[in-house]
Amino acid sequence: MDTFRNHLEKFIVLEDGEFTEILAFFEHEKVSKKQNLQIADTICKKHYFVISGCLRKFFINDRGVEQTTEFAIENWWITDHIAYERQLLSPFAIQAVESSIVLSIDYHSQEKLLMKHPKIERYFRYIYQRAFAASQMRIKYLYDFSREELYFHFIQNYPEFIQRIPQYLVASFLGFTPEYLSEIRKKSPLISKKKR
């Protein structure tokens, strides 16, 4: 659990023994590739922290096509925040892109954790601020960039995703068809260099 502790200590100071108490509120889960952790149209019960691997959040649009809205790799959190905080049905599914190890916490356990360890509330404030800022910038890019610019921006800023995530999921995240993404990739100087 060093990964989780190191991540926490980037934002808050933990006293001796405190991490063990905090960790007791979480479940340790191993998930297989393509295993669903959250099924769409069910109550969103858990918040996930990725120790290793990769998860994605997606919904199925009116045309029956999966639309990926978020990925989470090591040291990232993922859930449907609105449904989780209000314990509502979620329109989203959360699925493992790779075999993964995660820590999960349910809403009631998280509330108890925050009451017992107020500094964790400060930690989550930092995490949510960062997540909100990233979401805000993604919306800006969707309005600002052409589709090609959006792809090139993505591969330049998140090269680890291009290496790890299947192209059809990258296309889903960017709002492209896999065929359109294939056409853009042919034009990419970064992709061309790799082929030589």
Residue pairs with C-beta under 8 A, 6 or more apart in sequence:
1 19
1 23
1 51
1 103
3 51
3 52
3 74
3 75
4 23
4 49
4 51
4 103
5 14
5 19
7 49
7 75
8 14
8 19
8 22
8 123
11 122
11 123
11 126
11 127
12 119
12 120
12 122
12 123
13 119
14 22
14 119
18 117
21 116
21 117
22 113
22 117
22 120
23 103
25 105
25 109
25 110
25 112
25 113
26 49
26 103
26 104
26 105
26 109
27 103
27 104
27 105
28 101
28 102
28 103
29 37
29 101
29 102
29 103
29 104
30 99
30 100
30 101
31 37
31 53
31 96
31 99
31 100
31 101
31 102
32 96
32 99
33 96
33 97
33 98
33 99
34 95
34 96
35 95
35 96
36 93
36 94
36 95
37 46
37 48
37 55
37 94
37 95
37 96
37 102
37 104
38 44
38 45
38 46
38 57
38 79
38 80
38 90
38 92
38 93
38 94
39 93
40 59
40 60
40 90
40 91
40 92
40 93
41 89
41 90
41 91
42 89
42 90
43 83
43 87
43 88
43 89
43 90
44 79
44 80
44 83
44 84
44 87
44 88
44 89
44 90
44 92
45 84
45 87
45 106
45 107
46 79
46 84
46 104
46 105
46 106
46 107
47 77
47 78
47 79
47 84
47 104
47 105
47 106
47 107
47 110
48 55
48 72
48 77
48 78
48 79
48 94
48 102
48 103
48 104
49 75
49 76
49 77
49 102
49 103
49 104
49 105
50 72
50 73
50 74
50 75
50 76
50 77
50 78
50 100
50 101
50 102
51 74
51 100
51 101
51 102
51 103
52 74
52 100
52 101
53 73
53 74
53 96
53 97
53 98
53 99
53 100
53 101
53 102
54 71
54 72
54 73
54 96
54 97
54 98
54 100
54 164
54 165
55 71
55 72
55 78
55 94
55 95
55 96
55 97
55 100
55 102
56 68
56 70
56 71
56 72
56 94
56 95
56 97
56 169
56 173
57 68
57 69
57 70
57 71
57 72
57 78
57 80
57 92
57 93
57 94
58 66
58 67
58 68
58 69
58 92
58 93
58 95
58 172
59 66
59 67
59 69
59 91
59 92
59 93
60 66
60 67
61 67
65 172
66 172
67 172
67 175
68 169
68 172
68 173
69 92
69 173
70 78
70 173
71 97
71 161
71 165
71 173
72 78
73 160
73 161
73 164
77 127
77 131
78 94
79 94
80 90
80 91
80 92
80 94
82 88
83 89
83 90
83 91
83 92
84 90
84 107
85 107
87 107
97 164
97 165
97 166
97 169
98 164
105 113
113 120
114 120
114 121
114 124
141 150
141 153
142 150
142 175
145 153
147 174
147 175
147 176
147 180
147 184
148 184
148 187
150 174
151 174
151 176
151 181
151 184
151 185
151 188
152 188
152 190
154 161
154 162
154 170
154 174
155 162
155 188
155 190
156 190
161 170
162 170
167 178
167 181
167 182
167 185
168 178
170 181
171 177
171 178
171 180
171 181
174 181
176 184
185 191
